[in-house]
Amino acid sequence: MDIKAPNPYVKHGHRQIKICVSGAAETGHCGPNALQKAKDLGSEIVRQGGVLVTGATTGFPLWSSMGAKEVGGISIGLSPAATEKEHIQVYKLPVDYMDLIIYTGFGYQMRDILLTRSTDAVILGCGRIGTIHEFTVAFEDDKPIGILEDPGWEMGDEIKMIIEKGHRPNPKIVFDTDPKKLVEKIIDLIFKDKDAAEENKS
């Protein structure tokens, strides 16, 4: 197991990247390999030095959390619920495979804003309207965005159509069918942002 994550307690521990994985809580429409792709994505985020952040839900995000934990990584969830009890009993959401769950109490819509803003980048897998919402929030916040493409789902095509119809080209959006290559592209964009911020500070 080769984990390159830096020690988060060193002086520049803030350089440890946080990547949000967004995707469908119900994956019945995503094809047979969606959950394995989600696990591979979570594993790759950890292997390449990142912390995984999700919406603390079922389906694609949960399986990415499984992948992160299988390789010894850190998995953080932001819940729409206000308490653990509400998270489990009202929203029917899991508590497994997450080291920390932050209970926002803001429902899904406002939770999405906190979720994307607390991370350095967002990666989308197979999703539905909630995933598209997280994409638009990340887009407006100028975050690096990765789109994991697969013949089993249409998310890549849908996002391309939104970008085309929106008439706002964005160089911080990258696409790939390979989770490893997609994470590599996203990390490159993240550190370009971080380096630019450091330069502006000085």
N, C-alpha and C positions, 0 to 999 in steps of 0.2 A: 504494500500500500504506500503510494507516494503522494503525500499531502504537502503542498508547498505554502500553505497558509502561514503568514507571519505571526509571531507572538503578539496578541492584541494588547499586551501590557507594556510594550516598549514605547519609547517616546513618540514615535510616529505610527502608532497603532491605528490611527484613523485612516491610514492608507490601506488597511484591510478592506476589501471591497464588499459591498452588500448588493446582491442581485435578487430582484423580485421575479418569481415565476408566476405567471398568470395563465389560467386555463379553466376549462369547464369543470364544474363540480359534478355534473352528470355527463359521462363520456360515452353514452350509448351510440352517439352519432359519429364518433371519432375513428372508428375502425379498430381492428384487433391489436395493433401494435402501439396504440397511443400511450398506454400506461407504462410499457417498457421504455418508450421514448422519454416519458416524464422522469422515470427513474434515472435513465442515462443522463438527462439534463441536470438533475440534482447532484449526481455524482461528479459530473464534470465541473460544475461550479465550485465544489469543494476541492477537487484535485488541482484546480487552477488558482487556488488561493482565496476563494470567496466564502462569504456567509450567505446562506439561503434565507430568503424572506418570502413568505406566502400570506395569503388571506386566511389561513387557518381553516381551510375548508376541505371538502372531500374531493374525489376525482383526481384530475391532473395535478393540482397543487399538492395533494396528500402524497401521491406517488413520487413526486419530485423530492418531498421531504424524506420518504423512505430511502431514496437513492443517496441523499446527502448523509443520512445517519449510517447507512451501510458502509461508507468509507470514513466514518469517524468525524464528520463535519458538524457544524452548528446550524440548527434550523430554528428560525423564529417565525411565529405566526401573529398576524394582527386580526383579531376577531371583530365582527360587527357587534357582538354582544357586550354588555356592560359587566357581566360577571361570568365566572366559570359555570355556575348553575344555569344561567340563561344560555350560554354557549352550547351546553349539552342538551338541556331539556327543551328550549324554545327553538333554537336554530338547528338542533340535531347535528352538531359539528363535532369532529374528533379532537382528542387531546394527545393522541399518540404521535410519535416521531417529531415532536417539537420540544426544544430545550426551554423555550420561553414563549408564552402566549400573552400578548398585550390586549387587554379587553378595552376596546375603544368606546363602546356604548353608542356608536354613531350610525348603526345600520350599515347596509352594504354600500350605499352611495358615498357617504362621507368616509367610511373606512377605506374605500378605494383611493381617496386623495391622500390620506395618511400613509397608506401602503406604498404608493409610488414615490411620495416625497421623502420617505425615510430610507430610500435605497439609491444606489448610484446608477442603476439601469434596470430596465424591465425586459424580460423575455416572455413572449407569448407562444403558447402551444395551441393545441386544439381548444377552441373556446366558443362562447355564445355572446350574448349581448353584454354581460358583465365584463368579459374580457375585452370587448371593443371599448367599453367605458374606460377601463384602465389604460388602454392604448391612447385614447384621446387625452386623458389627463396627463400621461407621460409626454405626449407630443407637445401639449401646450406648455409644459414645464421644461421643455428642451432637454429631456433625458435621452441618453442612448437607448435605443429600442432594438431588440432582436426578435425576428419572426422565425420560429421553427416550422419549416414546411414539410408536408408529407402528403402522398397521394390519398391517404385515408381521410383527410379533412380539408376544408376549404378556407381556413383562416388566412393563409398567405394571399390567396386571390382576393379575398374580401378586403384585406388591409391595402393591397395594391390599388383596388378600386377606390377606396376612401381617399388615398393619397392623390390619385389622379383627379378625382372629382373635386377635391378640396383645393386644387391649384396652389399647393404650398409644398414644393419639393423640400426634402429634409435629408441632409447627408448623414444624419445620425441614426438612420434606420438601415439595418442590415438583415439579410435573409440567408438561410442555409438549411439543408436537409439533415446535416450531421450535427448532433448536439455539441461535440467537441469543437468543431470548427466554428460554430456559432458563438460559443462561449469565448473562444479566442478573439473573435472579431469584436465582441462586446467589451472585453477587458481592454483591448487596444483603445477603443473609444473612451472608456472610463478614464484611463490614465492620461489620455490627451486632455480631457476636461480638467483633471486634477493638476496636471502640470501647468495648464494655462491659468488656473486659479492661483497657483503658487507664484507664477511670474507676475501676475497682476498685483498680488499682495506686496511684492517687493518693488 
